[in-house]
Amino acid sequence: MTDLSNVSVLVLGAGGLGCEILKNLAMQGIPSIHVVDMDTIELTNLNRQFLFSEADIGKSKAHVAAEFINGKRIPAADGTVVRVTPYFQDLTLFDKRFIASFTLIVSGLDSIEARRFVNTQLVQITLETKYEKCIPFIDGGSEGWKGHCKTIIPGFTACYECSLGTLPSKAESYPLCTIANSPRLPEHVIEYVLTVQWPREFPDQEFDGDQDPHLNWIIERSIQRARLFGIDDTALTREFVVGVVKNIIPSVASTNAVVAAQCCNEVTKLLYNIYDPESSPNFVVYNGDDGCFSYSFTHERLPDCLICGVLQ
Amino acid sequence: MDKYDRQLRLWDRRGQELLTEARICIVGQSSLGQEVLKNLLLPGASNFTVITEKMQSDQSFFEGGSLMRLNPRASIETVCWDTNQMANKHFWEKFDLVVIVTTYFKILEVLSKVKLPRSLICCTHEFSGYVRFISPHPHFVIESHPQHTTPDLRIMNPWTELKYYLESFDFTLEEDDFSDVPYIVIIYQALLSVKKRGDPVSRDAIKEEIRGMRALVHEGTTGANLYEAERFAHLATAQSEKVPDNLVRCFELLDQAPENGFDQTVQILLKSLKIYLGSDYSDKQLPLSGSIPDMISSTENYNNLKDLYQKKAKEDVKYFSSIVAKSRVHIPDTVINTFCKNTKNLRVVLPSRSLCFRPQATQILSQQQDAPTDLVKLLTDLINKQFKISDADSKNKMDTEKQSNSEMKSESKKFYPVISLIAGIAAQESIKILTHQFVPIENTFVYNGISNQSWTLKL
């Protein structure tokens, strides 16, 4: 029987995936769980982030999540009680020694840069300890009905940096000549108001999509501009405009449950020595909008990877 | 902002309404059942009946109170299994969906004999799990939301107004800078030139023609619309009168739809669509969706083009509605509009007809050449886990569970993620089934958590 008493897992993000990951790890009996998230709770989180309720809006996600799970006094696999420690901060401020204190790291972040930071730290830890210390990094991501789970054994299998090429390209961007001279879609109109009209009108104030007066101004001007060009302005609802300016990604509880479960199942396999880095696929993609599809494969290391390539 | 904003972007208010109003029954009180309930309460499903097997089983993360805060408007009625009451089909009629997670054979035996509404049955065993969609009827989907679609532009056979518009551009005027012309016009004119020369119409011939037009472009303009036209040249040869396979299948199965509710509506709409396609009006073309992709062009040219497509789409809906009206069943205009916009992407799946697996199911599977051996074993284990426990066994099992030492319990802890995963898929399929949006699994989905592989099987 595997002894889990010294196991400590760091969870990155306490959002849609994070809540699921924390719940699963607790039910798996991981004695020591740490969670970091710099965000506070918003109303639109509550259709999936089940560790929070309306009374928690404005509070730290990490703190509320930890309090919720600690309050349940869930028995850990080593006979103690599951303990969650929260960090309400930017994770890129963690130092390497702190990161090196964990058995493994599970990420449910939406930020690519934060993942790259952690990945770099972990590869360096493997390198500096001459492969003695190797902290697996499991990365989950979800969007609408789709998601992925990557299992990274730093220094041994493809690192996060090796797989950057698999990321979808950033949100649609439109040529300036289109949005300035020949807008055709409602998106073109919003983009112009946001990137040209706003800085012209408010040179000293950065646009903030969370402030109603800012949004109202964008919506009003977008409708004006749409009419000017004979573009159907009924599409410019508040939801639509907010979706474009904040680049909102649809999100639903069930997809997060599936993707987080895949990540935590990797944790089980790693902790109970069921995972063979030589043969286990390290990359799973999931899609649930047309039937249900999960596919796993091995993403090879990039020989010239800037982060882990030097190890070879 | 709405609490449900992030999911309304997937299934809209219509889907949300159906989900909120749906009456859902969950049979079984295991962790799997609790996780399914959580995953359905979160997006706003509000009417639940949970049938318990009388005996308390494994430890759960979600107790009554913590579940209710996920959706304070929800009603969760918990009732004990009662064979007398539940062997009667009238008990089940009131539900829109039944999710079965129980492994009690006595209950499953009763359920397999009674007429159930659309149901899902699921189970996990160690690192594997399955979800099965059960219904005696085909399941139709109007809004399948395909990720990628080919626009229906009718370049090959434009209707009169479109033809007139496409021919109104004159590319022979050398002094003219045609960088404001949308690609559909360019492709159409290239097609005309190829035809005029008497050359066979092919994608390559049209591309070649467009490349030739690039030589005419004034220096200083990018000719970006010409590059775009070349990229989309294949749209010229799209056979818009060919009924897509997914729609053919809908036509084939429409008579098996029950004559009530959504299915009756779909049945009438599909029958009307058949009549529509056979009419002189349609010229074998499906109703136009009315939406066109963005194309590099001036605002004015794009708006004019868009207006033409929308006007034609409205005319098609009008004619289609006149056929629907003959059925004497009232179908709201919004439903007809949605149907007409989606005719190219209508889908149907055939769920499993019975709750139990046929005895020879795994045998048949193992005889299929490409069936992985681990899949056969895995499915056999899953079926045994869900169906092969006699009540005497389960009593014994409960006793051992009561006495079980902490080692046994921590052993089972490691499989919790697979329970959570199968509950996620069961909830996702529930939402797709209840909203009639997106396409549910066709019959049985099997997951292997060791290899992270999955299969969809017709068993």
Interface residues (C-beta under 8 A of the other chain):
Chain A: M1 L4 E20 K23 N24 A26 M27 Q28 G29 L43 T44 L46 N47 R48 F50 S53 K72 I74 P75 A77 G79 G144 W145 C149 T178 S182 P183 R184 L185 F229 G230 I231 E239 V242 G243 I248 I249 P250 S251 V252 A253 S254 T255 N256 A257 V258 A260 A261 Q262 C263 C264 N265 V267 T268 K269 L271 Y272 I274 P281 V284 G288 D289 D290 G291 C292 F293 S294 Y295 S296
Chain B: M1 D2 K3 Y4 D5 R6 Q7 L8 R9 L10 S31 E35 K38 N39 L42 P43 G44 Q59 F61 R69 L70 F127 V131 S144 H145 P146 Q147 D180 D294 M295 I296 S297 S298 T299 E300 Y302 N303 V349 S406 E407 K409 S410 E411 K413 K414 F415 Y416 P417 V418 S420 L421 A423 G424 I425 A427 Q428 E429 I431 F438 V439 P440 I441 E442 F445 Y447 G449 I450 S451 N452 Q453 S454 T456
